[in-house]
Amino acid sequence: PGAAGSLGANKAIVIDGVIPTVTNVSSPTANGNYKAGDTITIRVTTSEAITVTGTPQLTLETGTTDRTINYAAGSGTTNLDFTYTVQPGDTTADLDYISTAALALNGGTLRDAAGNDLTLTLPAPGAAGSLGANKAIVIDTGAPTVTNVTSPDANATYKAGDSLTVTVQFDEAVTVTGTPQLTLETGAVDRTVNYVSGSGSNTLTFTYVVQPGDATGDLDFTAAAALALAGGTIRDAALNDAVLTLAAPGAAGSLGANKAIVIDGVAPTVTNVSSPTANGAYKAGDTITIEVTTSEAITVAGGTPTLTLETGTTDRQATFAGGSGTTTLTFTYVVQPGDVTGDLDYVGTGSLSLGGATMRDAAGNDLNLALAAPGTAGSLGANKAIVIDTAAPT
């Protein structure tokens, strides 16, 4: 056999009665997350080289709707490639074909060199040799959405300079680039606050520093469209862009519904200085009450505020006597020998002094101590006609 004159020497006849089989299903596409429009190559490996005619197909398990993909390349080799383009709505945590019968001829042929038809049976999905076992390909075409906006800060009243954290929660982890922004409703001027942290998680953090003049009885964002990319991106692992729509302000899932945060960045002011003491002339030893009215309730703590009065040669200090927690702060002036004025008033717009105390509203904003100019509307001299006369007649 094989020598001159033998069949083997005279002819080159190959006998192949072995039916080719599928040995493996995998993909040259990297493990990872893929979104709508992405292309993934599925590779069917056979026990011997296969010649393809027509367009065989492979059916993948891709969620609600399975996708049947077409043969693309590899005829004459042991690697037959099929191309899958991810469609909107496709979803699976580990891409695989639907069953052992997922490979179909679709009117074509799959044969070895001898003309033996390929056995189309695949490894069971998830079993050794299957696409699911060989690869970790996630199909995610669902855009991440906002589920909640809240804050870890306590329900309370906050003043100018205070810092508050606002968190925007998504239904899946998102990655952030750039500096997205959230616009808050804060009174006369809305405030746009910046993203600061949370990329790679489902909770993004924004920081709001209360500005002078900000005021709202229940902090919330301005509208359902208050979250903006500002040139950045917010995407899930598959690179699906997040839907930025928020709940309507005040509705379930909004900052206003979840929290009771009051913003008071308006510094209280003195609106009036007057006296409950009757108009008239007063002598040494008489006591006169002076009332300083403020734009909101003021708490006095830690010292004794004073009000400097113009009382002739020597100015006198009226000392704080009561009214903490109200809008009317009371000061007491006892007329001293030598005091004299035809119309009692304070010395100037800066006559109100803390005296080591604090004078603040409920939010902690310091009282603006400026008074109306002496003699003008809102001043003691304009409101009252109190004469100080300590000189004995001679």
C-alpha positions as CSV (number, residue, x, y, z in Angstrom):
1,P,0.0,0.0,0.0
2,G,1.3,3.4,-1.0
3,A,4.0,2.0,-3.3
4,A,4.0,2.4,-7.1
5,G,1.0,0.6,-8.6
6,S,-1.1,0.9,-5.4
7,L,-4.4,2.7,-5.1
8,G,-2.9,5.1,-2.7
9,A,-0.1,6.0,-5.0
10,N,-2.3,6.3,-8.0
11,K,-5.2,8.3,-6.5
12,A,-5.8,11.1,-3.9
13,I,-9.2,10.0,-2.6
14,V,-10.1,11.3,0.9
15,I,-12.8,9.4,2.8
16,D,-14.6,11.6,5.4
17,G,-17.6,10.0,6.9
18,V,-17.3,12.0,10.2
19,I,-20.1,14.6,10.7
20,P,-18.8,18.0,11.7
21,T,-20.1,19.5,14.9
22,V,-20.2,22.8,16.8
23,T,-17.5,22.7,19.5
24,N,-17.8,26.2,21.0
25,V,-19.8,29.5,20.8
26,S,-18.0,32.7,21.9
27,S,-17.3,36.2,20.8
28,P,-14.2,38.3,19.9
29,T,-16.1,41.3,21.3
30,A,-14.9,42.3,24.7
31,N,-16.8,41.6,27.9
32,G,-18.8,44.6,28.9
33,N,-22.1,46.5,28.7
34,Y,-23.5,47.4,25.3
35,K,-26.3,49.8,24.2
36,A,-28.7,50.1,21.3
37,G,-26.7,50.5,18.0
38,D,-23.6,48.6,19.3
39,T,-22.4,45.7,17.1
40,I,-21.3,42.4,18.6
41,T,-19.7,39.5,16.8
42,I,-20.8,36.0,17.7
43,R,-18.4,33.2,16.7
44,V,-19.5,29.6,16.2
45,T,-16.4,27.3,16.2
46,T,-16.7,23.9,14.4
47,S,-14.8,20.6,14.6
48,E,-13.5,21.1,11.0
49,A,-13.6,23.8,8.3
50,I,-17.1,24.5,7.0
51,T,-18.2,26.0,3.7
52,V,-21.2,28.2,3.9
53,T,-23.8,28.9,1.3
54,G,-26.7,31.3,1.7
55,T,-27.2,33.1,5.1
56,P,-27.5,30.8,8.1
57,Q,-28.9,32.4,11.2
58,L,-28.5,32.3,15.0
59,T,-31.2,33.3,17.4
60,L,-30.1,35.2,20.6
61,E,-32.1,35.6,23.8
62,T,-32.4,39.4,24.2
63,G,-35.3,40.0,26.5
64,T,-38.9,40.5,25.5
65,T,-38.0,40.1,21.8
66,D,-35.4,37.5,20.7
67,R,-33.1,38.6,17.9
68,T,-32.2,36.4,14.9
69,I,-28.8,37.4,13.5
70,N,-27.2,36.6,10.2
71,Y,-24.0,34.8,9.2
72,A,-21.4,37.3,8.2
73,A,-18.0,35.6,7.5
74,G,-15.8,32.6,8.0
75,S,-16.7,30.2,5.2
76,G,-13.9,27.7,4.6
77,T,-12.7,28.0,8.2
78,T,-13.6,26.6,11.6
79,N,-14.8,30.0,12.8
80,L,-18.2,31.2,11.5
81,D,-19.0,34.8,12.5
82,F,-22.5,36.2,13.0
83,T,-23.2,39.9,13.5
84,Y,-25.7,41.2,16.2
85,T,-26.6,44.9,16.3
86,V,-28.2,45.7,19.6
87,Q,-31.8,47.0,19.1
88,P,-33.8,49.4,21.3
89,G,-35.5,47.5,24.1
90,D,-33.0,44.6,24.1
91,T,-31.8,43.6,27.5
92,T,-30.0,40.7,29.1
93,A,-27.5,40.4,31.9
94,D,-25.5,37.7,30.1
95,L,-25.9,37.4,26.4
96,D,-26.6,33.9,25.1
97,Y,-28.6,32.1,22.3
98,I,-32.1,30.8,23.0
99,S,-31.5,27.1,22.9
100,T,-29.5,24.2,21.6
101,A,-31.5,24.6,18.3
102,A,-30.7,28.3,17.9
103,L,-28.5,27.7,14.8
104,A,-30.6,27.4,11.6
105,L,-29.7,27.0,7.9
106,N,-32.3,29.6,6.7
107,G,-32.2,28.0,3.2
108,G,-28.4,27.8,3.1
109,T,-25.9,25.0,3.8
110,L,-23.1,24.4,6.3
111,R,-20.9,21.5,5.1
112,D,-17.4,20.2,5.4
113,A,-15.1,19.5,2.4
114,A,-16.5,16.1,2.0
115,G,-20.1,17.5,1.9
116,N,-21.1,16.3,5.3
117,D,-23.7,18.6,6.8
118,L,-22.8,20.3,10.0
119,T,-24.7,19.1,13.0
120,L,-26.5,22.3,14.1
121,T,-26.9,21.3,17.8
122,L,-25.2,23.9,20.1
123,P,-24.1,23.5,23.8
124,A,-27.0,24.2,26.1
125,P,-27.3,27.9,27.0
126,G,-25.1,28.6,30.0
127,A,-23.3,25.3,29.8
128,A,-19.6,24.8,29.0
129,G,-18.9,25.9,25.4
130,S,-21.9,28.2,25.2
131,L,-21.8,31.9,24.6
132,G,-23.1,32.7,28.0
133,A,-20.4,30.5,29.7
134,N,-17.6,31.9,27.6
135,K,-18.4,35.6,27.7
136,A,-19.8,38.2,30.1
137,I,-21.7,40.5,27.7
138,V,-24.4,42.6,29.1
139,I,-27.1,44.1,26.9
140,D,-28.6,47.3,28.3
141,T,-30.7,49.6,26.2
142,G,-32.7,51.1,29.0
143,A,-31.7,54.7,29.8
144,P,-31.2,55.4,33.5
145,T,-33.9,57.6,35.0
146,V,-34.2,59.7,38.2
147,T,-36.2,58.0,40.9
148,N,-35.8,60.5,43.8
149,V,-34.4,63.8,44.9
150,T,-33.7,64.4,48.6
151,S,-31.1,65.6,51.1
152,P,-29.2,64.0,54.0
153,D,-29.4,67.4,55.8
154,A,-31.8,67.7,58.7
155,N,-35.2,69.4,58.2
156,A,-34.5,72.9,59.6
157,T,-34.1,76.6,58.7
158,Y,-30.8,77.5,57.1
159,K,-29.2,80.9,56.8
160,A,-26.8,82.7,54.3
161,G,-23.4,80.8,54.2
162,D,-24.9,77.4,55.3
163,S,-24.1,74.5,53.0
164,L,-26.7,72.0,52.0
165,T,-26.3,68.7,50.1
166,V,-28.9,67.7,47.5
167,T,-28.9,64.1,46.2
168,V,-30.3,62.9,42.9
169,Q,-31.0,59.2,42.8
170,F,-31.1,57.1,39.6
171,D,-32.5,53.6,39.0
172,E,-29.0,52.3,38.2
173,A,-25.4,53.3,38.6
174,V,-24.3,56.2,36.4
175,T,-21.0,57.6,35.4
176,V,-20.6,61.4,35.3
177,T,-18.2,63.5,33.2
178,G,-18.0,67.3,33.5
179,T,-20.1,69.2,36.0
180,P,-23.9,68.7,35.6
181,Q,-26.1,71.3,37.4
182,L,-29.3,71.4,39.3
183,T,-31.4,74.6,39.6
184,L,-33.1,75.3,42.9
185,E,-36.0,77.7,43.6
186,T,-34.6,80.0,46.2
187,G,-36.7,83.2,46.0
188,A,-36.1,86.2,43.9
189,V,-33.0,84.6,42.3
190,D,-32.9,80.9,41.5
191,R,-29.6,79.2,42.3
192,T,-27.8,76.8,40.0
193,V,-25.7,74.3,42.0
194,N,-23.0,72.0,40.8
195,Y,-22.5,68.2,40.9
196,V,-19.7,67.3,43.3
197,S,-19.6,63.5,43.7
198,G,-21.3,60.1,43.2
199,S,-20.0,59.0,39.8
200,G,-20.1,55.2,39.5
201,S,-23.1,54.9,41.9
202,N,-26.8,55.6,41.6
203,T,-26.7,58.7,43.8
204,L,-25.3,62.0,42.6
205,T,-24.5,64.8,45.1
206,F,-24.9,68.5,44.5
207,T,-23.9,71.2,46.9
208,Y,-25.9,74.4,47.6
209,V,-24.4,77.3,49.7
210,V,-27.2,79.6,50.8
211,Q,-26.6,83.1,49.4
212,P,-27.7,86.4,51.1
213,G,-31.2,87.1,50.0
214,D,-32.2,83.5,49.3
215,A,-35.6,82.7,50.9
216,T,-38.1,79.8,50.5
217,G,-40.4,78.1,52.9
218,D,-39.7,74.6,51.4
219,L,-36.6,74.2,49.3
220,D,-37.2,72.5,46.0
221,F,-35.9,72.5,42.4
222,T,-37.4,74.9,39.9
223,A,-39.0,72.4,37.4
224,A,-39.0,68.9,36.1
225,A,-36.2,70.1,33.7
226,A,-34.0,71.5,36.5
227,L,-31.3,68.9,36.1
228,A,-28.9,69.8,33.2
229,L,-25.7,68.4,31.8
230,A,-24.0,71.7,31.4
231,G,-21.6,70.2,28.9
232,G,-21.1,67.0,30.8
233,T,-22.6,63.6,30.6
234,I,-24.6,61.2,32.8
235,R,-24.5,57.6,31.5
236,D,-24.9,54.1,32.6
237,A,-22.3,51.4,32.1
238,A,-23.6,50.7,28.6
239,L,-23.3,54.4,27.8
240,N,-27.0,55.0,27.6
241,D,-27.6,58.7,28.3
242,A,-29.7,59.3,31.4
243,V,-33.2,60.7,31.2
244,L,-32.8,63.9,33.2
245,T,-36.6,64.5,33.8
246,L,-37.4,65.0,37.5
247,A,-40.6,64.7,39.4
248,A,-42.7,67.9,39.3
249,P,-41.7,70.2,42.2
250,G,-43.7,69.2,45.3
251,A,-44.7,65.9,43.8
252,A,-43.7,62.5,45.2
253,G,-40.0,62.0,44.7
254,S,-39.2,65.7,44.7
255,L,-36.9,67.5,47.2
256,G,-39.8,69.5,48.5
257,A,-41.9,66.4,49.1
258,N,-39.1,64.5,50.8
259,K,-37.7,67.3,53.0
260,A,-38.9,70.3,55.0
261,I,-35.9,72.6,54.5
262,V,-36.5,76.4,55.0
263,I,-34.1,78.8,53.5
264,D,-33.8,82.2,55.2
265,G,-30.9,84.1,53.8
266,V,-32.5,87.5,54.4
267,A,-30.8,89.4,57.2
268,P,-33.3,91.0,59.6
269,T,-33.3,94.8,59.7
270,V,-34.5,97.5,62.1
271,T,-37.7,99.0,60.7
272,N,-38.6,101.5,63.4
273,V,-37.4,103.1,66.6
274,S,-40.1,104.6,68.9
275,S,-41.2,104.6,72.6
276,P,-44.3,103.6,74.5
277,T,-43.4,106.5,76.9
278,A,-45.7,109.4,76.4
279,N,-44.6,112.5,74.7
280,G,-43.6,115.2,77.2
281,A,-40.7,116.6,79.3
282,Y,-38.7,114.3,81.6
283,K,-36.3,115.1,84.4
284,A,-33.3,113.3,86.1
285,G,-34.4,109.9,87.5
286,D,-37.2,109.4,85.1
287,T,-37.2,106.2,83.1
288,I,-37.9,106.1,79.4
289,T,-38.6,103.0,77.4
290,I,-37.4,102.8,73.8
291,E,-38.6,100.1,71.4
292,V,-36.5,98.9,68.4
293,T,-38.8,97.2,65.9
294,T,-37.3,94.6,63.6
295,S,-38.4,93.0,60.3
296,E,-38.6,89.5,62.0
297,A,-38.3,88.0,65.5
298,I,-34.9,88.4,67.0
299,T,-33.2,86.3,69.7
300,V,-30.8,88.2,71.9
301,A,-28.1,86.1,73.7
302,G,-24.8,86.3,75.5
303,G,-24.6,90.0,76.4
304,T,-26.4,93.3,76.8
305,P,-27.0,95.3,73.6
306,T,-27.1,99.1,74.0
307,L,-28.6,102.1,72.1
308,T,-26.6,105.3,72.4
309,L,-28.8,108.4,72.9
310,E,-27.9,112.0,72.1
311,T,-28.5,113.7,75.5
312,G,-26.5,116.8,75.5
313,T,-22.9,117.2,76.7
314,T,-22.7,113.5,77.6
315,D,-24.4,110.8,75.4
316,R,-26.2,108.1,77.4
317,Q,-26.6,104.3,76.8
318,A,-30.0,102.8,76.9
319,T,-29.6,99.2,77.8
320,F,-31.5,96.2,76.5
321,A,-34.3,95.2,78.8
322,G,-36.4,92.6,77.0
323,G,-38.2,91.3,73.9
324,S,-35.9,88.5,72.8
325,G,-37.8,86.2,70.5
326,T,-40.1,88.9,69.3
327,T,-39.9,91.8,66.7
328,T,-39.9,94.4,69.5
329,L,-36.7,94.9,71.5
330,T,-37.0,97.0,74.5
331,F,-34.3,99.4,75.9
332,T,-34.4,101.4,79.1
333,Y,-33.0,104.9,79.6
334,V,-32.8,106.5,83.0
335,V,-32.4,110.3,82.7
336,Q,-29.2,111.4,84.4
337,P,-28.4,114.8,86.0
338,G,-27.2,117.2,83.3
339,D,-28.9,115.4,80.4
340,V,-30.7,117.8,78.1
341,T,-32.3,117.6,74.6
342,G,-35.3,119.3,73.0
343,D,-36.2,116.0,71.1
344,L,-34.8,112.8,72.3
345,D,-33.1,110.7,69.6
346,Y,-30.1,108.4,69.2
347,V,-26.7,109.7,68.1
348,G,-26.5,108.2,64.6
349,T,-27.3,105.3,62.3
350,G,-24.7,103.2,64.1
351,S,-26.0,103.8,67.6
352,L,-27.3,100.2,68.1
353,S,-24.4,98.1,69.5
354,L,-24.3,94.4,70.4
355,G,-22.5,94.8,73.8
356,G,-21.0,91.4,73.5
357,A,-24.4,89.8,72.6
358,T,-25.7,88.2,69.4
359,M,-29.0,89.4,67.8
360,R,-30.2,86.9,65.3
361,D,-33.3,85.6,63.6
362,A,-34.5,82.0,63.8
363,A,-32.2,81.0,60.9
364,G,-29.2,82.5,62.7
365,N,-28.9,85.6,60.4
366,D,-27.4,88.5,62.3
367,L,-29.5,91.6,62.7
368,N,-28.4,94.5,60.5
369,L,-27.8,97.1,63.1
370,A,-28.2,100.1,60.9
371,L,-30.9,102.6,62.0
372,A,-32.7,105.3,60.2
373,A,-30.8,108.6,60.3
374,P,-31.7,110.6,63.4
375,G,-34.8,112.8,62.7
376,T,-35.8,110.9,59.6
377,A,-38.8,108.6,59.2
378,G,-38.6,105.6,61.4
379,S,-36.3,107.3,63.9
380,L,-37.0,107.9,67.6
381,G,-36.9,111.7,67.0
382,A,-39.4,111.5,64.2
383,N,-41.8,109.2,66.0
384,K,-41.8,110.9,69.4
385,A,-41.6,114.3,71.0
386,I,-39.7,113.5,74.3
387,V,-37.9,116.4,75.9
388,I,-35.1,115.8,78.4
389,D,-34.7,118.7,80.9
390,T,-32.7,118.1,84.1
391,A,-31.8,121.7,84.7
392,A,-33.5,123.0,87.9
393,P,-35.2,126.5,87.3
394,T,-33.5,129.3,89.1
